[in-house]
Amino acid sequence: MSLADLVGRKKRRRRFGLRLKLRFYLVAGVVLLFGLGVVVDAALRPILEQVAAQQVHLAVVRLINEAVYDQLGNGVAYQQLINVSTDAEGRVTLMQPDTVKITRLVTSIARDLEEKLGNLSREDIKVPLGMLTGNSLLADKGPNLTLALLPLGSVSVNIHDEFSAAGINQTRHSIMLDIVVDMGILLPFQSTFTQITDTLPIVESVIVGPIPETYLNMEAGE
């Protein structure tokens, strides 16, 4: 074998060794990046879900308040929802909810809220990546992460009332709205769900004297 053949063989072996090293480094780099991605994803996923849920909660609560204001903006009197009867001495003897008006009110609020949520689902919520750090100074920094919303068709509006002490021989009667909204959140490479609940007062009145023995509880929901 000539000297030229020996030199050529050594060069080919050297090139082959270099290719093997490059392939090894390439595979090792891919594995390292994949492992790093898994670690970062595992660390950031809970934070991302929490931040997304917080942003969606704020957006939905704003819509809840708007829907309630749309229906109650002109004001609703206590006497419009509760029929109160008194005796000759002015003591309350009967409190009876007007179920027709209450049901109509609850239905109107639920429909208005569903429409607003439908409009919200066609908008994207932008979350700066700086919010994932938990640092208030970086909360508005970095590129935005886009959150797509998916209404799950679950809007529940119910009404209940509460009695509380308002002074000597006085009781406050409050009528409250209970609103529950289920939302889906589409994140990069994942989806999550959140439930938003809110309780808002509608009207209240102070009853002087004992609560009447004859009282019909209200139950209305949508």
C-alpha positions in Angstrom: 0.0 0.0 0.0 1.4 3.3 -1.0 1.9 6.3 1.2 -0.9 8.2 -0.5 -3.3 5.4 0.2 -2.4 5.4 3.9 -2.8 9.2 4.1 -6.2 9.0 2.3 -7.4 6.3 4.7 -6.4 8.4 7.7 -8.3 11.4 6.3 -11.4 9.3 5.8 -11.2 7.9 9.3 -10.8 11.4 10.7 -13.8 12.7 8.7 -15.8 9.7 9.8 -14.9 10.4 13.4 -15.8 14.0 13.1 -19.2 13.1 11.6 -19.8 10.7 14.5 -18.9 13.4 17.0 -21.2 15.9 15.3 -24.0 13.5 15.3 -23.4 12.7 19.0 -23.4 16.4 19.9 -26.5 17.0 17.8 -28.4 14.2 19.5 -27.2 15.2 22.9 -28.2 18.8 22.2 -31.7 17.8 21.1 -32.1 15.6 24.2 -30.8 18.4 26.4 -33.2 20.9 24.9 -36.1 18.5 25.2 -35.3 17.8 28.8 -34.9 21.5 29.5 -38.3 22.1 27.9 -39.9 19.5 30.0 -38.5 21.0 33.2 -39.5 24.5 32.2 -42.9 23.4 31.2 -43.5 21.5 34.5 -42.3 24.6 36.4 -44.3 27.2 34.4 -47.5 25.3 33.6 -49.1 25.8 37.1 -48.1 29.5 37.1 -49.4 29.9 33.6 -52.7 28.3 34.5 -53.0 30.5 37.6 -52.3 33.7 35.7 -54.7 32.8 33.0 -57.4 32.0 35.4 -56.9 35.3 37.2 -57.1 37.3 34.0 -60.2 35.4 32.8 -61.8 35.9 36.3 -61.3 39.7 36.0 -62.8 39.8 32.5 -65.8 37.7 33.5 -66.5 39.6 36.7 -66.5 42.8 34.7 -69.1 41.3 32.3 -71.2 40.1 35.3 -71.3 43.6 36.7 -72.2 45.0 33.3 -75.0 42.5 32.8 -76.5 43.2 36.2 -76.2 46.9 35.7 -77.9 46.6 32.3 -80.9 45.0 34.0 -80.9 47.0 37.2 -79.5 50.3 36.0 -82.9 52.1 36.5 -83.2 50.6 40.0 -85.5 47.9 41.4 -87.5 48.6 44.5 -87.7 46.0 47.3 -91.5 46.2 47.1 -91.3 45.1 43.4 -89.9 41.8 44.3 -91.4 41.2 47.8 -95.0 41.6 48.7 -95.2 42.7 52.4 -98.4 42.6 54.4 -98.8 44.3 57.8 -101.4 44.3 60.6 -103.2 47.2 62.1 -100.2 48.1 64.2 -97.8 48.2 61.2 -96.1 44.9 62.1 -95.1 42.7 59.2 -97.3 39.6 59.1 -96.6 38.2 55.6 -93.7 38.4 53.2 -94.2 36.8 49.8 -91.8 36.9 46.9 -93.2 37.8 43.5 -91.8 34.7 41.7 -92.9 35.9 38.3 -90.9 39.1 38.5 -88.0 37.4 40.1 -87.8 34.7 37.5 -88.1 37.3 34.7 -85.2 39.3 36.2 -83.0 36.3 36.7 -83.7 35.1 33.1 -82.9 38.6 31.7 -79.6 38.8 33.5 -78.6 35.2 32.5 -79.3 35.9 28.8 -77.5 39.2 28.8 -74.5 37.6 30.5 -74.4 34.7 28.0 -74.4 37.2 25.1 -71.6 39.2 26.6 -69.6 36.0 27.2 -70.1 35.0 23.6 -68.6 38.3 22.5 -65.8 37.9 24.9 -64.9 34.4 23.4 -64.3 36.1 20.1 -61.6 38.3 21.6 -58.1 37.3 22.7 -56.8 38.1 26.2 -53.1 39.2 26.1 -50.9 38.3 29.1 -47.3 39.7 29.2 -44.9 36.9 29.9 -43.4 39.0 32.7 -46.5 38.1 34.7 -45.2 34.6 35.0 -42.2 35.7 37.1 -44.5 36.9 39.9 -42.5 40.1 40.1 -44.7 43.2 40.0 -41.9 45.2 38.3 -41.9 42.7 35.4 -45.6 42.1 35.2 -46.1 44.2 32.1 -42.8 43.3 30.4 -42.0 40.9 27.6 -44.0 39.6 24.6 -47.7 38.9 25.1 -49.1 35.4 25.5 -52.5 35.0 23.8 -55.3 33.3 25.6 -58.3 32.1 23.7 -61.5 31.7 25.6 -64.1 29.0 25.2 -67.5 29.5 26.9 -68.7 26.1 28.0 -72.4 27.1 27.9 -72.7 27.0 31.6 -74.1 30.2 33.1 -76.0 29.8 36.3 -77.9 32.7 37.9 -79.8 32.1 41.1 -81.3 34.2 43.7 -81.4 33.9 47.5 -82.1 36.1 50.5 -80.4 36.7 53.8 -81.6 38.0 57.2 -79.2 39.8 59.4 -79.4 42.0 62.5 -79.7 45.7 61.8 -80.2 47.1 65.3 -82.5 46.7 68.3 -85.6 44.8 67.2 -84.6 45.4 63.5 -83.7 42.8 60.8 -82.2 43.5 57.5 -83.6 41.5 54.6 -81.2 41.3 51.6 -81.9 39.8 48.2 -78.8 38.5 46.5 -77.8 37.1 43.1 -75.5 34.1 42.9 -73.8 33.8 39.5 -71.6 30.9 38.4 -69.8 30.9 35.0 -67.7 28.0 33.6 -65.0 29.0 31.1 -62.5 27.1 29.1 -59.1 28.6 28.4 -57.0 27.6 25.4 -53.3 28.0 26.1 -50.3 27.1 24.0 -50.2 23.2 23.8 -52.8 22.8 26.5 -56.2 23.8 27.7 -57.6 24.4 31.2 -60.9 25.3 32.8 -62.0 27.7 35.5 -65.2 28.5 37.3 -66.0 32.1 38.2 -68.5 32.7 41.0 -69.9 36.1 42.1 -72.5 37.2 44.6 -74.2 40.6 44.2 -76.9 42.3 46.3 -80.0 43.5 44.4 -82.2 45.2 47.1 -82.6 45.2 50.8 -85.1 46.4 53.4 -85.1 46.8 57.2 -87.9 45.0 59.0 -89.0 46.5 62.3 -90.1 43.9 64.8 -89.9 40.1 64.5 -89.7 38.3 61.2 -93.2 37.1 60.4 -93.9 33.4 60.9 -95.5 33.3 57.4 -92.7 33.7 54.9 -92.3 32.0 51.6 -88.7 31.4 50.6 -87.7 32.5 47.2 -86.0 30.2 44.7 -85.4 31.2 41.1 -82.7 30.2 38.8 -81.6 30.1 35.2 
